[in-house]
Amino acid sequence: MAERIRDSGSKLVITADGAWRRGQVVPLKRNVDEALRSCPQVERVIVYKRIGEEAGVRMEPGRDLWWHELVRDEAVHCDPEPVDAETLLFLLYTSGTTGKPKGIVHTTAGYMVGVATTHRWVFDVKDEDVYWCTADIGWITGHSYVVYGPLCNGTTVLMYEGAPDWPDCDRFWAIIEKHKVSIFYTAPTAIRTFMRWGDDHIKKHDLSSLRLLGTVGEPINPEAWMWYYETIGQGRCPIVDTWWQTETGMIMISPLPGLMPLKPGSATHPLPGVEADVVDERGRSVPPGRGGYLVLKRPWPAMLRGIHGDPERYKRTYWSRFEGLTLYFPGDGCKRDEDGYFWLLGRVDDVLLVAGHNISTMEVESALVAHPDVAEAAVVGKPHEVKGQAVVAFVTLRQGVEPTDEKRDELKEHVAQKIGKIARPDEVHFTAELPKTRSGKIMRRLLCDIAEGRALGDTTTLADPTVLQQLRQRYEQREG
């Protein structure tokens, strides 16, 4: 939070005293107070009273104001403020390969046109629908398909602030039954979690109000797709498997319900007006059946307008992958089958996709090294049956620090505090040394081989091959 406030130059923060999660209070205002210790430019904090006394907030005189006191004497009607089409609408930060999050710039008119149009097309929205997108409101899906798109279309939107397993694992299905939800949009991570919990929680509830299902955030495996279709949709609800990202602002590749045959695990075709391709290293289209890089070949309304304060990084990150060609590269691998259907393959750079969230390996490594007991760290991902990818950290401790289970838990919590719980490492492995080339570069590719249990790749450039062998033995002993 502090890093984003400083990068954006914000002088005002709006928050709540707290939120509810699994029956416990999440201390939002206290988290803001902690962040603002390093943000002296913030002049005002506006606090919405959501919890009350139980939140135990401290209001700083002269800086903090209660929302309900500010609006007490305001008129109910507020005329909208006319702005230019390219006026900044919001900045949304997403992880990058350098460890410094990118402030993605979205502007008013193009973004609103993109999300309103695609929301109506993809979800076939009707006046009588009750629409529920389960995304966190602070994620791009929450922006585009909980707030801006649906409200532009006058949609009845359901929002839920709690967890899917509180007070029991049937929470989502009880909500759908109670409020007669007709459109349900969630993530493959959630779907795989529901599968693990079993069908009994679902059978207790009437889900007949559902008519359309959606999935977002990462590629969905065919097994999860089929379970979603048969168990939640009861074999009668189309599934819109959508591909897009923070930077695109709007859905780019997705089936249009009722207009095309579905294939479990495929996002099908680009939406009208979106020109996507799958190319090789030189930017040339690859034939059907071959994997390659997903690219976008023409502008679209909701595209990002840049990275806040860093135009060179914007060009370098998204427009320079293919020399001499103006192709937008989103960082994902893809293949296209004989019918022209697109199959997303996940990230191809140093960004992990954990439960639909981009997590920079560099950012996690930086958080680990910031701990006073850590000398060096390397972070890689490995497949996870629920989250898609798990965060695996290899850590060298400073001399004299014992590698204990308590230290392992302490480092996991340290990362969660620094970045957020979504980046908390699933595994932390201690090693006296990390495998490096003779020039000192850490060989993360070989650490991936170890984490995924594969045969080791080329080790000829290692300065000391015995380091890798010892590390693998310790990893296998711990996993065993």
ROMIMI-340816 format. One record per residue (C-alpha): residue in three letters; y, x, z. Coordinates in steps of 0.5 Angstrom, whole numbers, plus 500, padded with zeros to 3 digits. Each point is the difference from the previous one (the first is absolute). Layout:
+-----+-------+------+-----+
|   r | north | east |  up |
+-----+-------+------+-----+
| ALA |     Y |    X |   Z |
...
+-----+-------+------+-----+
***
This chain:
+-----+-------+------+-----+
|   r | north | east |  up |
+-----+-------+------+-----+
| MET |   500 |  500 | 500 |
| ALA |   505 |  506 | 502 |
| GLU |   499 |  503 | 493 |
| ARG |   501 |  494 | 496 |
| ILE |   506 |  498 | 504 |
| ARG |   503 |  507 | 499 |
| ASP |   498 |  501 | 493 |
| SER |   503 |  493 | 498 |
| GLY |   506 |  501 | 504 |
| SER |   500 |  493 | 504 |
| LYS |   505 |  499 | 505 |
| LEU |   497 |  493 | 502 |
| VAL |   492 |  498 | 502 |
| ILE |   498 |  493 | 501 |
| THR |   493 |  500 | 504 |
| ALA |   497 |  495 | 505 |
| ASP |   499 |  501 | 507 |
| GLY |   492 |  500 | 499 |
| ALA |   495 |  497 | 496 |
| TRP |   493 |  497 | 502 |
| ARG |   493 |  504 | 498 |
| ARG |   494 |  498 | 503 |
| GLY |   503 |  497 | 506 |
| GLN |   504 |  506 | 501 |
| VAL |   507 |  501 | 499 |
| VAL |   502 |  505 | 495 |
| PRO |   507 |  503 | 503 |
| LEU |   504 |  501 | 493 |
| LYS |   507 |  500 | 504 |
| ARG |   497 |  506 | 504 |
| ASN |   497 |  504 | 494 |
| VAL |   507 |  499 | 497 |
| ASP |   504 |  503 | 506 |
| GLU |   495 |  506 | 500 |
| ALA |   502 |  501 | 492 |
| LEU |   507 |  499 | 501 |
| ARG |   500 |  506 | 505 |
| SER |   501 |  504 | 493 |
| CYS |   504 |  496 | 496 |
| PRO |   507 |  500 | 503 |
| GLN |   503 |  497 | 494 |
| VAL |   497 |  493 | 502 |
| GLU |   506 |  496 | 503 |
| ARG |   497 |  493 | 501 |
| VAL |   493 |  497 | 501 |
| ILE |   499 |  493 | 500 |
| VAL |   494 |  497 | 504 |
| TYR |   496 |  494 | 498 |
| LYS |   497 |  496 | 506 |
| ARG |   493 |  499 | 499 |
| ILE |   496 |  502 | 506 |
| GLY |   505 |  499 | 506 |
| GLU |   500 |  503 | 507 |
| GLU |   493 |  503 | 499 |
| ALA |   502 |  505 | 494 |
| GLY |   504 |  503 | 506 |
| VAL |   506 |  503 | 495 |
| ARG |   506 |  504 | 502 |
| MET |   506 |  498 | 496 |
| GLU |   505 |  505 | 500 |
| PRO |   507 |  498 | 501 |
| GLY |   505 |  501 | 494 |
| ARG |   494 |  501 | 495 |
| ASP |   495 |  494 | 501 |
| LEU |   501 |  493 | 498 |
| TRP |   496 |  494 | 501 |
| TRP |   499 |  496 | 493 |
| HIS |   500 |  493 | 504 |
| GLU |   507 |  502 | 503 |
| LEU |   503 |  503 | 493 |
| VAL |   498 |  493 | 496 |
| ARG |   501 |  495 | 506 |
| ASP |   507 |  498 | 497 |
| GLU |   498 |  501 | 492 |
| ALA |   500 |  495 | 495 |
| VAL |   493 |  497 | 498 |
| HIS |   502 |  501 | 493 |
| CYS |   501 |  507 | 497 |
| ASP |   503 |  501 | 493 |
| PRO |   496 |  506 | 496 |
| GLU |   504 |  506 | 499 |
| PRO |   500 |  501 | 492 |
| VAL |   498 |  507 | 498 |
| ASP |   499 |  505 | 494 |
| ALA |   493 |  499 | 497 |
| GLU |   499 |  508 | 502 |
| THR |   502 |  499 | 507 |
| LEU |   496 |  503 | 505 |
| LEU |   495 |  495 | 503 |
| PHE |   496 |  504 | 504 |
| LEU |   497 |  507 | 501 |
| LEU |   492 |  501 | 502 |
| TYR |   497 |  506 | 502 |
| THR |   493 |  502 | 498 |
| SER |   496 |  507 | 501 |
| GLY |   501 |  506 | 495 |
| THR |   496 |  506 | 499 |
| THR |   505 |  504 | 503 |
| GLY |   500 |  497 | 507 |
| LYS |   507 |  497 | 499 |
| PRO |   500 |  493 | 499 |
| LYS |   503 |  497 | 494 |
| GLY |   506 |  495 | 500 |
| ILE |   498 |  495 | 495 |
| VAL |   506 |  497 | 497 |
| HIS |   500 |  493 | 498 |
| THR |   506 |  496 | 497 |
| THR |   501 |  492 | 500 |
| ALA |   500 |  497 | 493 |
| GLY |   494 |  503 | 497 |
| TYR |   496 |  501 | 506 |
| MET |   501 |  492 | 502 |
| VAL |   498 |  498 | 492 |
| GLY |   494 |  504 | 501 |
| VAL |   497 |  498 | 506 |
| ALA |   502 |  492 | 499 |
| THR |   497 |  500 | 493 |
| THR |   493 |  504 | 502 |
| HIS |   499 |  496 | 506 |
| ARG |   501 |  494 | 496 |
| TRP |   495 |  502 | 495 |
| VAL |   495 |  504 | 504 |
| PHE |   499 |  495 | 505 |
| ASP |   501 |  493 | 496 |
| VAL |   505 |  498 | 505 |
| LYS |   501 |  492 | 501 |
| ASP |   504 |  496 | 504 |
| GLU |   495 |  498 | 505 |
| ASP |   497 |  507 | 501 |
| VAL |   500 |  503 | 507 |
| TYR |   500 |  508 | 499 |
| TRP |   497 |  505 | 504 |
| CYS |   501 |  507 | 499 |
| THR |   497 |  504 | 506 |
| ALA |   504 |  507 | 499 |
| ASP |   505 |  503 | 505 |
| ILE |   507 |  498 | 498 |
| GLY |   502 |  507 | 500 |
| TRP |   495 |  502 | 494 |
| ILE |   503 |  499 | 493 |
| THR |   495 |  494 | 500 |
| GLY |   503 |  497 | 506 |
| HIS |   507 |  501 | 496 |
| SER |   498 |  497 | 493 |
| TYR |   495 |  495 | 502 |
| VAL |   501 |  497 | 507 |
| VAL |   508 |  500 | 499 |
| TYR |   503 |  501 | 494 |
| GLY |   496 |  497 | 494 |
| PRO |   497 |  494 | 504 |
| LEU |   507 |  498 | 503 |
| CYS |   503 |  501 | 493 |
| ASN |   495 |  495 | 497 |
| GLY |   501 |  495 | 506 |
| THR |   492 |  501 | 503 |
| THR |   498 |  498 | 507 |
| VAL |   498 |  507 | 503 |
| LEU |   496 |  501 | 506 |
| MET |   501 |  506 | 504 |
| TYR |   496 |  503 | 506 |
| GLU |   502 |  505 | 505 |
| GLY |   493 |  502 | 503 |
| ALA |   493 |  503 | 499 |
| PRO |   494 |  497 | 496 |
| ASP |   496 |  501 | 506 |
| TRP |   504 |  497 | 505 |
| PRO |   498 |  496 | 504 |
| ASP |   494 |  500 | 496 |
| CYS |   497 |  502 | 493 |
| ASP |   501 |  493 | 497 |
| ARG |   508 |  501 | 501 |
| PHE |   501 |  500 | 492 |
| TRP |   496 |  494 | 499 |
| ALA |   502 |  496 | 505 |
| ILE |   507 |  501 | 498 |
| ILE |   498 |  498 | 493 |
| GLU |   497 |  494 | 502 |
| LYS |   505 |  497 | 505 |
| HIS |   506 |  501 | 495 |
| LYS |   496 |  499 | 493 |
| VAL |   502 |  506 | 497 |
| SER |   498 |  500 | 492 |
| ILE |   502 |  507 | 498 |
| PHE |   498 |  506 | 504 |
| TYR |   502 |  507 | 498 |
| THR |   497 |  506 | 504 |
| ALA |   497 |  507 | 500 |
| PRO |   493 |  503 | 498 |
| THR |   501 |  503 | 507 |
| ALA |   500 |  494 | 504 |
| ILE |   495 |  497 | 495 |
| ARG |   495 |  505 | 502 |
| THR |   501 |  499 | 507 |
| PHE |   499 |  493 | 500 |
| MET |   493 |  501 | 496 |
| ARG |   498 |  505 | 506 |
| TRP |   502 |  495 | 505 |
| GLY |   495 |  495 | 497 |
| ASP |   500 |  493 | 497 |
| ASP |   499 |  496 | 506 |
| HIS |   508 |  500 | 502 |
| ILE |   501 |  497 | 493 |
| LYS |   495 |  495 | 500 |
| LYS |   503 |  497 | 506 |
| HIS |   507 |  498 | 496 |
| ASP |   501 |  495 | 494 |
| LEU |   503 |  505 | 494 |
| SER |   500 |  494 | 495 |
| SER |   508 |  501 | 500 |
| LEU |   500 |  506 | 496 |
| ARG |   500 |  500 | 493 |
| LEU |   502 |  508 | 498 |
| LEU |   499 |  506 | 503 |
| GLY |   503 |  507 | 499 |
| THR |   499 |  507 | 502 |
| VAL |   505 |  506 | 500 |
| GLY |   501 |  507 | 503 |
| GLU |   495 |  504 | 497 |
| PRO |   494 |  499 | 495 |
| ILE |   495 |  495 | 503 |
| ASN |   492 |  502 | 499 |
| PRO |   496 |  495 | 496 |
| GLU |   496 |  498 | 506 |
| ALA |   506 |  498 | 504 |
| TRP |   503 |  496 | 494 |
| MET |   493 |  496 | 500 |
| TRP |   500 |  499 | 507 |
| TYR |   507 |  498 | 500 |
| TYR |   499 |  495 | 494 |
| GLU |   493 |  497 | 503 |
| THR |   502 |  500 | 507 |
| ILE |   507 |  498 | 501 |
| GLY |   501 |  497 | 493 |
| GLN |   494 |  496 | 501 |
| GLY |   499 |  502 | 492 |
| ARG |   505 |  496 | 498 |
| CYS |   507 |  504 | 501 |
| PRO |   502 |  505 | 495 |
| ILE |   502 |  507 | 502 |
| VAL |   506 |  504 | 498 |
| ASP |   499 |  507 | 501 |
| THR |   507 |  503 | 500 |
| TRP |   502 |  507 | 498 |
| TRP |   507 |  502 | 502 |
| GLN |   504 |  505 | 505 |
| THR |   506 |  501 | 504 |
| GLU |   504 |  503 | 494 |
| THR |   498 |  494 | 495 |
| GLY |   503 |  495 | 505 |
| MET |   496 |  495 | 496 |
| ILE |   492 |  498 | 498 |
| MET |   499 |  504 | 493 |
| ILE |   492 |  499 | 499 |
| SER |   497 |  494 | 502 |
| PRO |   496 |  494 | 497 |
| LEU |   504 |  493 | 499 |
| PRO |   495 |  495 | 503 |
| GLY |   497 |  496 | 495 |
| LEU |   502 |  504 | 494 |
| MET |   495 |  505 | 500 |
| PRO |   493 |  502 | 502 |
| LEU |   499 |  504 | 507 |
| LYS |   496 |  506 | 501 |
| PRO |   499 |  502 | 507 |
| GLY |   504 |  506 | 502 |
| SER |   504 |  500 | 494 |
| ALA |   508 |  499 | 500 |
| THR |   499 |  497 | 493 |
| HIS |   506 |  501 | 495 |
| PRO |   507 |  502 | 501 |
| LEU |   505 |  494 | 501 |
| PRO |   504 |  497 | 494 |
| GLY |   505 |  505 | 498 |
| VAL |   497 |  506 | 504 |
| GLU |   498 |  506 | 496 |
| ALA |   494 |  504 | 503 |
| ASP |   496 |  505 | 498 |
| VAL |   494 |  505 | 502 |
| VAL |   501 |  507 | 498 |
| ASP |   498 |  507 | 500 |
| GLU |   503 |  506 | 503 |
| ARG |   505 |  501 | 494 |
| GLY |   502 |  492 | 500 |
| ARG |   495 |  498 | 494 |
| SER |   496 |  493 | 501 |
| VAL |   493 |  501 | 501 |
| PRO |   495 |  496 | 497 |
| PRO |   496 |  494 | 504 |
| GLY |   496 |  502 | 505 |
| ARG |   503 |  507 | 502 |
| GLY |   504 |  501 | 506 |
| GLY |   507 |  503 | 500 |
| TYR |   507 |  499 | 503 |
| LEU |   504 |  493 | 500 |
| VAL |   506 |  500 | 497 |
| LEU |   506 |  495 | 499 |
| LYS |   503 |  501 | 493 |
| ARG |   506 |  495 | 500 |
| PRO |   505 |  498 | 506 |
| TRP |   499 |  493 | 504 |
| PRO |   505 |  496 | 504 |
| ALA |   498 |  502 | 507 |
| MET |   499 |  507 | 499 |
| LEU |   503 |  505 | 505 |
| ARG |   507 |  503 | 498 |
| GLY |   499 |  507 | 503 |
| ILE |   498 |  503 | 507 |
| HIS |   506 |  500 | 505 |
| GLY |   504 |  506 | 500 |
| ASP |   496 |  504 | 495 |
| PRO |   500 |  499 | 493 |
| GLU |   496 |  506 | 498 |
| ARG |   494 |  498 | 504 |
| TYR |   500 |  493 | 497 |
| LYS |   500 |  504 | 493 |
| ARG |   495 |  505 | 502 |
| THR |   495 |  495 | 504 |
| TYR |   500 |  494 | 495 |
| TRP |   502 |  503 | 493 |
| SER |   498 |  507 | 499 |
| ARG |   492 |  500 | 500 |
| PHE |   500 |  500 | 493 |
| GLU |   504 |  505 | 496 |
| GLY |   504 |  497 | 495 |
| LEU |   498 |  493 | 501 |
| THR |   504 |  495 | 504 |
| LEU |   494 |  497 | 504 |
| TYR |   501 |  497 | 507 |
| PHE |   494 |  503 | 504 |
| PRO |   499 |  496 | 506 |
| GLY |   494 |  505 | 503 |
| ASP |   494 |  496 | 499 |
| GLY |   494 |  501 | 496 |
| CYS |   497 |  494 | 495 |
| LYS |   495 |  499 | 495 |
| ARG |   500 |  494 | 495 |
| ASP |   494 |  497 | 497 |
| GLU |   497 |  498 | 493 |
| ASP |   504 |  493 | 502 |
| GLY |   506 |  503 | 501 |
| TYR |   500 |  499 | 508 |
| PHE |   503 |  505 | 505 |
| TRP |   496 |  502 | 505 |
| LEU |   504 |  504 | 506 |
| LEU |   497 |  506 | 503 |
| GLY |   505 |  502 | 505 |
| ARG |   505 |  506 | 501 |
| VAL |   500 |  506 | 497 |
| ASP |   505 |  504 | 504 |
| ASP |   500 |  503 | 507 |
| VAL |   502 |  492 | 503 |
| LEU |   494 |  497 | 503 |
| LEU |   499 |  492 | 499 |
| VAL |   498 |  498 | 507 |
| ALA |   500 |  492 | 501 |
| GLY |   504 |  499 | 494 |
| HIS |   506 |  505 | 503 |
| ASN |   502 |  507 | 497 |
| ILE |   499 |  505 | 505 |
| SER |   502 |  507 | 498 |
| THR |   495 |  506 | 502 |
| MET |   506 |  504 | 501 |
| GLU |   504 |  495 | 505 |
| VAL |   494 |  500 | 504 |
| GLU |   499 |  508 | 500 |
| SER |   507 |  500 | 502 |
| ALA |   499 |  496 | 506 |
| LEU |   494 |  504 | 502 |
| VAL |   504 |  506 | 500 |
| ALA |   506 |  497 | 504 |
| HIS |   495 |  500 | 506 |
| PRO |   501 |  506 | 504 |
| ASP |   493 |  502 | 500 |
| VAL |   498 |  500 | 493 |
| ALA |   501 |  506 | 496 |
| GLU |   498 |  497 | 493 |
| ALA |   497 |  494 | 497 |
| ALA |   497 |  497 | 493 |
| VAL |   499 |  493 | 499 |
| VAL |   496 |  497 | 495 |
| GLY |   497 |  493 | 498 |
| LYS |   493 |  497 | 500 |
| PRO |   497 |  493 | 498 |
| HIS |   500 |  495 | 505 |
| GLU |   496 |  493 | 499 |
| VAL |   506 |  496 | 503 |
| LYS |   506 |  504 | 499 |
| GLY |   499 |  503 | 494 |
| GLN |   501 |  507 | 502 |
| ALA |   500 |  503 | 507 |
| VAL |   505 |  506 | 502 |
| VAL |   496 |  506 | 502 |
| ALA |   504 |  506 | 504 |
| PHE |   497 |  507 | 500 |
| VAL |   504 |  504 | 506 |
| THR |   501 |  507 | 502 |
| LEU |   503 |  500 | 507 |
| ARG |   504 |  505 | 503 |
| GLN |   497 |  506 | 504 |
| GLY |   498 |  498 | 507 |
| VAL |   499 |  492 | 499 |
| GLU |   493 |  497 | 501 |
| PRO |   498 |  496 | 494 |
| THR |   497 |  494 | 504 |
| ASP |   499 |  493 | 499 |
| GLU |   507 |  498 | 504 |
| LYS |   504 |  505 | 496 |
| ARG |   497 |  496 | 494 |
| ASP |   502 |  493 | 502 |
| GLU |   507 |  503 | 502 |
| LEU |   501 |  503 | 493 |
| LYS |   498 |  493 | 497 |
| GLU |   505 |  496 | 505 |
| HIS |   505 |  506 | 498 |
| VAL |   500 |  498 | 493 |
| ALA |   500 |  493 | 501 |
| GLN |   506 |  501 | 504 |
| LYS |   504 |  504 | 495 |
| ILE |   498 |  496 | 494 |
| GLY |   497 |  493 | 502 |
| LYS |   493 |  498 | 501 |
| ILE |   498 |  499 | 493 |
| ALA |   500 |  508 | 499 |
| ARG |   496 |  501 | 507 |
| PRO |   494 |  505 | 498 |
| ASP |   493 |  497 | 500 |
| GLU |   497 |  507 | 501 |
| VAL |   503 |  506 | 503 |
| HIS |   496 |  507 | 499 |
| PHE |   502 |  506 | 503 |
| THR |   499 |  507 | 497 |
| ALA |   502 |  507 | 501 |
| GLU |   502 |  501 | 493 |
| LEU |   501 |  495 | 494 |
| PRO |   497 |  502 | 493 |
| LYS |   506 |  504 | 496 |
| THR |   500 |  504 | 494 |
| ARG |   502 |  507 | 500 |
| SER |   508 |  498 | 499 |
| GLY |   499 |  495 | 506 |
| LYS |   500 |  493 | 497 |
| ILE |   495 |  496 | 504 |
| MET |   495 |  497 | 495 |
| ARG |   500 |  493 | 502 |
| ARG |   495 |  498 | 494 |
| LEU |   495 |  504 | 504 |
| LEU |   501 |  496 | 506 |
| CYS |   500 |  494 | 496 |
| ASP |   493 |  502 | 498 |
| ILE |   498 |  501 | 508 |
| ALA |   503 |  493 | 502 |
| GLU |   496 |  497 | 495 |
| GLY |   493 |  503 | 500 |
| ARG |   501 |  503 | 493 |
| ALA |   497 |  507 | 498 |
| LEU |   506 |  505 | 500 |
| GLY |   504 |  501 | 494 |
| ASP |   502 |  507 | 497 |
| THR |   501 |  505 | 506 |
| THR |   502 |  506 | 496 |
| THR |   507 |  500 | 502 |
| LEU |   499 |  500 | 508 |
| ALA |   502 |  506 | 504 |
| ASP |   494 |  499 | 505 |
| PRO |   495 |  495 | 497 |
| THR |   496 |  501 | 507 |
| VAL |   506 |  495 | 503 |
| LEU |   498 |  494 | 496 |
| GLN |   493 |  501 | 502 |
| GLN |   501 |  500 | 507 |
| LEU |   505 |  494 | 499 |
| ARG |   494 |  496 | 497 |
| GLN |   495 |  502 | 505 |
| ARG |   505 |  498 | 505 |
| TYR |   502 |  493 | 497 |
| GLU |   492 |  498 | 498 |
| GLN |   498 |  502 | 507 |
| ARG |   506 |  495 | 503 |
| GLU |   499 |  495 | 495 |
| GLY |   492 |  500 | 501 |
+-----+-------+------+-----+
***
